[in-house]
Amino acid sequence: MEQLVYKKPDSIKEDFKISFCPGCDHGNAVKLVAEVLDELGVREKTIGIASVGCSVFSYDFFNVDIVEAPHGRSMAVATGVKRSKPDKIVFTYQGDGDLASIGIGETIHAMTRGEKVTAICINNTTYGMTGGQAGPTTLIGQVTTTTTKGRKAELSGYPLKISEIFKEIDGTAYVARVTLDSPAAIMNAKKCIKKAFEAQIKGIGTGFVEILATCPTNWKMTPQEAHARVRGEMSEVFKPGVYKDKVSEAK
Amino acid sequence: MKREKQLLKGNYAIAQAAIEAGCQSYFGYPITPQSEIGEYMSEKMPELNRAYVAAESEVAAINMVLGAGSTGIKAMTSSSSCAVALMQEGLSFIAGDEIPCVLVSVMRGGPGLGYIYPSQGDYYQATKGGGNGDYKIVTYAPSSVQECVDLTYKCFYVSQKYRTPVCLLADGMIGQTMEPAVIGEYPYEEIDQSSWALDGAKDRKPRFLASIEREQEALRKRVVKLFEKYNKILENENIFEKYETEGAKLVITAFGSIARIAKAAVKKARKNGLKVGLFRPILVNPFPEKLVAEIAQKVDCILDIELNCGQMLQDIKASISSCASTIPVKFYGRPAGVMMTVEEIYKQIENVYKEIVEKKYGTACI
């Protein structure tokens, strides 16, 4: 007797081809967002914003309407969509270079306005698509193609802790930082992503989830080593957890 | 909306016309000399249950317009010069994405911060653009408060019909001038956007609006399609004013506020017996090359007048060389600061007329 044990979410396209590198967490992150859209029953009224970087290809995977934003501008584009069509579910899918560097202004102000949208940020401490340059979240000592001797604070400052900043913004309703380094972490990440969408659906404010993700290609690590790095030095600087939860408070 | 003639400031006329045209979402950031538009929208749009967002920057404003326009609704922003400069990235994306929207650009002096004096120094910015890639921003230039109304309507219509960003290129003088105008009814048909707009993939395949194109041939075709669209717009949506060009020996070319002053100078010249006419392109991008070429073949000289150092002048020259005409093209202009007077332009007309026309035909021509 056949038993269905796993099914591709409806919010993932039928003919999708994964183009991410082996061991990259983008695949799992996309899947979790898609599963949440399915479970909330909002796929048919969702409009996604594709950003620039490895996350640009989200339109290859998500089975929803998508508009492309210039680099960093996703939260402004999301604002325009949501304010024009308040009954739609709007989300951005961005990397840390896109959201936390070039787009930090648009992100903070969209959150300050309490835009009823959801932002998912993949933080892998580097610019993945362009070949692993240092970004705003690069850890002190981390070797990249533009910090070949390791990031030095006196030269290029400190890693930006976005979840800690965003929790202080009055317009955010939900802020969490998660990892995808174990089955339990993946289950937890999905719960958090769901809450970030509920923040929007319930009209409380902006929902945000920062996903600490691997980039084995640019980190020059095996997938296992990369996850160990997420658990280790990355989680020490970027502490996982729920930073703000007005969604549960509202229940 | 009052339909009778009222005393209206250019900026308020634009804002009222936008609302009358059915603008559903406005995003903006304050800058003189166009701040009245945002102020008006901040009050009226919420009253009508439409969207007004005070953007944190012009970069954000144009990207909010991108998002709003992607849903097929009528969206707009308004700004000026150094702040329109910040929108160039977004405009390039919007053009590439084929998203309809309206940008109102009320020019002030530059470069850099310049100052709030009227200027036509952003003709290049509007028509040549600062964004990357092969694209055009369709641009209409009003020269009166009434035209601010009528052309705002036209901008929304053309943007929706051709799925393209359209710019209303005014300047500080027009934006701040008060004169009688009528906010008539929006005269155009509504264009159905349901075949492409994003509204959720219900009972259909998902849609993706973007400028990215990974296949070489597809990228080429995308740009070719854009330019076919611009040609159609020039063919079907061109507006211009010809004044006394029939039998003229000298034709003045000018756009926007300066064209209005030039027209008064042409009237005076005609009264004094000089065979002078005026050609005013209202659609300045795509530029009506053929019309200028036709005129060039019938006159002895063109005198281009602008409140800048000679920007539309380059389009005039290109138009004339396209028909292999060798008539002289004279230019009179200056950067932002002091507005031109009728008398000043008349003197230029007289000088050029003496130099070119009377030299050729003798004073008998007068």
Interface residues (C-beta under 8 A of the other chain):
Chain A: K13 R43 E44 K45 T46 I47 I49 A50 V56 Y59 F62 N63 V64 D65 I66 V67 E68 A69 P70 R73 A76 V77 A78 T79 G80 V81 K82 R83 S84 K85 K88 G105 E106 H109 R113
Chain B: Q24 S25 F27 A51 V53 A55 E56 S57 V59 A60 A61 N63 M64 V65 L66 G67 A68 G69 S70 T71 I73 A75 E89 G90 F93 D97 L198 D199 G200 A201 K202 D203 P206 R207 F208 L209 A210 S211 I212
